[in-house]
Amino acid sequence: MSHRREDELDRMPDVRDGLTRVERVILWQLSLLEKERPGRHIPTAQLYGRVVEHVDLSVPEFQRLLARLVKPNA
């Protein structure tokens, strides 16, 4: 499979819950960091570093997705 095709699939929402693979990786790595640093702040740069080990993602796209994922429901 081509790299471009993989990127497209990484950003396609899953029918089960609407999350993309990229969003799942962000939430997974955030969860791991929260377990490693209980009760402590998670540096965004550290989270980004872990996420880009698994998916190709620009800083602005990461920040946009992270803001949407952690935004409290109003």
C-alpha positions as CSV (number, residue, x, y, z in Angstrom):
1,M,0.0,0.0,0.0
2,S,1.3,3.4,-0.8
3,H,2.3,5.9,1.9
4,R,-0.3,8.4,0.6
5,R,-3.1,5.7,0.8
6,E,-2.0,4.8,4.3
7,D,-2.3,8.5,5.3
8,E,-5.8,8.7,3.9
9,L,-6.9,5.6,5.8
10,D,-5.3,7.0,9.0
11,R,-7.6,10.0,8.7
12,M,-10.8,8.1,7.8
13,P,-13.4,7.9,10.7
14,D,-14.2,4.5,11.9
15,V,-17.9,3.5,11.7
16,R,-17.9,2.3,15.3
17,D,-17.3,5.6,17.0
18,G,-16.1,8.2,14.4
19,L,-12.5,8.3,15.6
20,T,-9.7,8.1,13.1
21,R,-6.6,6.0,13.6
22,V,-4.6,9.2,14.2
23,E,-7.0,10.2,17.0
24,R,-6.8,6.7,18.5
25,V,-3.0,7.0,18.6
26,I,-3.2,10.4,20.3
27,L,-5.6,9.1,22.9
28,W,-3.6,5.9,23.4
29,Q,-0.3,7.7,23.9
30,L,-2.0,10.3,26.2
31,S,-3.4,7.4,28.3
32,L,0.1,5.8,28.6
33,L,1.7,9.1,29.6
34,E,-1.0,9.7,32.2
35,K,-0.2,6.3,33.7
36,E,3.5,7.1,33.7
37,R,3.0,10.5,35.2
38,P,0.0,10.2,37.6
39,G,-1.4,13.5,38.7
40,R,1.2,15.4,36.7
41,H,0.9,17.7,33.7
42,I,1.6,16.0,30.3
43,P,3.9,18.1,28.1
44,T,2.3,18.6,24.7
45,A,5.7,18.2,23.1
46,Q,6.3,14.9,24.8
47,L,2.9,13.6,23.6
48,Y,3.6,14.8,20.1
49,G,6.9,13.0,20.0
50,R,5.3,9.8,21.0
51,V,2.4,10.2,18.5
52,V,4.7,10.8,15.5
53,E,6.5,7.6,16.2
54,H,3.3,5.9,15.0
55,V,1.7,8.3,12.4
56,D,2.9,11.1,10.1
57,L,1.4,14.2,11.6
58,S,2.3,17.9,11.4
59,V,2.4,20.0,14.6
60,P,-0.6,22.2,13.6
61,E,-2.7,19.1,12.7
62,F,-1.7,17.5,16.0
63,Q,-2.7,20.6,18.0
64,R,-6.0,20.8,16.2
65,L,-6.9,17.2,16.9
66,L,-5.7,17.3,20.5
67,A,-7.7,20.4,21.2
68,R,-10.8,18.7,19.8
69,L,-10.2,15.5,21.7
70,V,-9.7,17.0,25.1
71,K,-12.2,19.8,24.9
72,P,-14.8,19.3,27.6
73,N,-18.3,18.7,26.4
74,A,-20.5,21.7,26.9
